[in-house]
Amino acid sequence: MPPFYELAVARFVRTGSSSSSPSSSPQDSSHWVIAVTFSSASGSLLYQILGTHSDYALAAPASVTLSPPSSPKSPPSPSSSKSSPHQTPQDSEGIPPGYRYAAKAPIGYVDADILPALHATLTTIPIVRGDPTWGSRNWVLDGVNELRSVEGFFVEKHVCEQWINDKLV
């Protein structure tokens, strides 16, 4: 039996922003991605759209290490103003410039044997351009819904937009 990897939705916030209480509006300035976590040591593979509402595009999968965020009650230290405490410079490749990792909500599992189908599936998710109310959150939610129908991907039944919002606080 092949190994299974964790599927998750990860949230990144603008550097300098509070990571607490994500906005429920589509104009929320946080950035959402679909993550496959291999292990805490080997990191995660991020699937995401990048750009602006006029030129969004599916980015190449990015391998990163998602370090647990520090407590939102503790302010960042002055020495961390140049580099985020949540990722090292080599880990930040694949994370949108000006953003830092804030939270992750595990949503299910993927069979290692069909992991290559993840990228193929996500390329079928429509990307809306020209609508300032549409963004990475919409694309991720559409992707999660599509993964429910692909054999080898197990998305928990209770996973919905509100549940993900609650977990990403």
DAPEZI-V779373 format. One record per residue. N is the residue number from 0. PSI is psi in radians with two decimals (none if undefined). OMEGA is omega in degrees with one decimal (NA if undefined). D_LAST is the distance of its C-alpha to the last C-alpha in Angstrom with 2 decimals. Layout:
BEGIN
n->{N;N}
psi->{PSI;PSI}
omega->{OMEGA;OMEGA}
d_last->{D_LAST;D_LAST}
END
This chain:
BEGIN
n->{0;1;2;3;4;5;6;7;8;9;10;11;12;13;14;15;16;17;18;19;20;21;22;23;24;25;26;27;28;29;30;31;32;33;34;35;36;37;38;39;40;41;42;43;44;45;46;47;48;49;50;51;52;53;54;55;56;57;58;59;60;61;62;63;64;65;66;67;68;69;70;71;72;73;74;75;76;77;78;79;80;81;82;83;84;85;86;87;88;89;90;91;92;93;94;95;96;97;98;99;100;101;102;103;104;105;106;107;108;109;110;111;112;113;114;115;116;117;118;119;120;121;122;123;124;125;126;127;128;129;130;131;132;133;134;135;136;137;138;139;140;141;142;143;144;145;146;147;148;149;150;151;152;153;154;155;156;157;158;159;160;161;162;163;164;165;166;167;168}
psi->{2.24;2.80;2.78;2.47;2.63;2.32;2.42;2.83;2.22;2.59;2.34;2.49;2.74;2.44;2.29;-0.20;2.70;2.44;-0.01;2.70;1.38;2.51;2.58;-0.06;2.65;-0.37;0.09;2.32;0.05;2.83;2.21;2.57;2.81;2.24;2.48;2.08;2.11;-0.87;2.90;-0.45;-0.71;-0.19;-2.81;2.77;2.16;2.37;2.23;2.85;2.57;2.75;-2.76;3.04;-0.33;-0.29;0.51;2.52;2.65;2.19;2.78;2.53;2.41;2.30;2.10;2.84;2.10;1.81;2.49;2.33;2.65;2.91;2.32;-0.30;-0.33;2.16;2.68;2.52;2.67;-0.55;-0.24;0.18;-0.49;-0.64;2.44;2.50;-0.10;-0.19;2.62;2.86;-0.72;-0.49;-0.41;-0.19;2.25;-0.25;2.29;2.38;2.40;0.10;2.73;2.65;2.35;-0.75;2.86;2.43;1.84;2.28;-0.20;-2.66;2.74;2.40;2.22;-0.57;-0.43;0.24;-0.68;-0.43;-0.30;-0.88;-0.77;-0.72;-0.77;-0.42;-0.29;-0.16;2.13;2.49;2.17;2.23;2.62;0.06;1.83;-0.18;-0.05;2.49;-2.75;-0.61;-0.80;-0.78;-0.76;-0.81;-0.70;-0.69;-0.75;-0.77;-0.67;-0.68;-0.45;-0.53;0.01;2.18;2.35;-0.21;2.28;1.89;2.17;2.48;-0.58;-0.12;2.13;3.06;-0.81;-0.74;-0.77;-0.80;-0.80;-0.68;-0.44;0.14;none}
omega->{-177.6;176.3;175.2;177.9;-179.4;169.4;-179.4;167.6;178.4;-178.6;175.4;178.9;178.6;177.4;-178.1;178.1;173.6;-179.7;-177.6;172.9;176.3;178.6;177.9;-179.0;178.1;-179.6;177.1;-176.1;176.7;-178.5;-178.9;177.3;169.5;-176.5;170.2;-178.1;179.6;174.4;179.5;-178.9;-175.5;172.9;-174.3;174.1;-177.3;173.4;-172.8;168.6;178.0;178.1;178.5;-177.1;179.6;-175.9;178.4;175.6;176.0;179.2;173.3;177.5;-177.3;177.7;-178.2;171.1;-179.8;178.3;179.4;178.0;174.8;-179.0;179.6;-179.5;-179.6;-178.7;178.1;-179.5;179.9;-178.7;-178.3;-176.4;179.4;179.3;-177.8;176.5;-175.0;177.8;175.9;-179.0;179.8;178.5;-173.8;174.9;-176.9;175.5;-177.1;178.3;179.4;179.3;174.3;179.5;-179.3;-174.1;177.9;177.4;177.2;-176.9;-178.5;-175.7;174.3;175.7;-177.5;-178.2;-179.0;178.6;178.2;179.4;-179.3;-179.2;179.3;179.3;-176.6;176.6;179.6;-178.8;-179.3;175.5;-177.8;177.4;177.0;179.3;-176.9;178.2;-178.0;-179.2;-174.6;178.3;179.8;-179.2;179.4;-179.8;175.6;178.9;178.5;179.2;178.9;-179.1;177.4;-174.2;-177.9;-179.8;-179.4;175.0;179.1;175.5;-178.6;-176.7;-175.8;-176.6;177.0;-177.0;-178.3;179.8;179.3;177.5;-179.0;-178.5;-176.7;177.7;NA}
d_last->{34.97;32.71;29.43;26.15;23.17;19.50;18.05;14.38;12.22;10.99;9.23;11.20;11.21;14.55;16.15;16.20;13.08;10.35;7.24;5.29;4.98;6.07;9.52;11.01;14.22;15.84;16.53;12.96;13.86;11.36;13.25;12.67;15.11;16.52;17.07;19.79;19.55;23.08;22.54;20.81;24.12;24.96;21.64;20.19;21.60;19.55;20.61;19.74;21.39;22.23;24.03;23.96;24.35;28.07;28.19;25.24;26.44;25.34;25.15;26.86;24.76;23.58;23.66;21.16;19.92;16.16;16.06;13.27;11.60;13.13;11.76;10.06;12.92;15.54;16.78;17.97;21.58;24.31;25.47;22.26;22.74;24.61;22.59;18.96;18.50;16.36;19.31;23.04;25.10;26.27;22.81;21.57;24.06;22.35;19.23;19.74;21.40;19.43;16.03;14.32;12.16;8.51;7.23;9.24;9.58;13.28;15.08;18.66;21.61;24.32;27.95;29.02;32.25;30.72;28.05;30.26;29.84;26.14;27.08;29.88;27.68;25.07;28.00;28.84;25.64;26.82;25.59;25.92;27.40;28.39;25.65;23.31;20.92;20.49;18.56;16.79;14.27;17.46;19.24;16.66;16.55;20.36;20.59;18.73;21.09;24.04;23.38;23.71;27.34;28.31;30.16;28.76;25.08;23.37;20.19;19.19;20.42;17.37;15.22;14.78;12.77;11.15;10.46;8.93;6.69;5.75;5.59;3.81;0.00}
END
